[in-house]
């Protein structure tokens, strides 16, 4: 969806922004001006210090802001990043004029909502063991080896654990034979329950 969306937005004039690590793209309370697409790097969306989402290269973000007057979160570059900014008004006109694009965008938003609900449920799990096993199951590690596309420190943050708690839990699960690890970020589950 992201690539199709970007192809269709090529007709909309965009502005490229280059951000150093720690630079803010926008802050909560600022007026919404654009929809964004990450070309390079990672942009973390936070609200009151809690991570809402990390937008990575190839992904659009701040989609919900198209339907709001002001941003409800901060967007900060985690790494050196480049983003494209598509003016809000032009994007809304494009959605109105192209029902197929509007439908594809709606489907994308529905998938994002499902992902967020899954993350919320994961965060409700009471202990580190359950969170790690559930995260790996959702990533597909139950059926085969999965190479995580992000550092384990980011995974820890996403599932509400400290880096140390994640490493301790993975080590314990490996010793118990429930998780097999191949390299730094490749895992498979061996449990049968």
Beta strands, then each sheet from edge to edge (+ up, - down):
strand 1: 14-19
strand 2: 24-26
strand 3: 34-40
strand 4: 42-47
strand 5: 50-56
strand 6: 60-61
strand 7: 74-77
strand 8: 81-87
strand 9: 146-147
strand 10: 179-182
strand 11: 186-189
sheet 1: 1+ 8- 3+ 6-
sheet 2: 2+ 7- 4+ 5-
sheet 3: 9+ 11- 10+
end
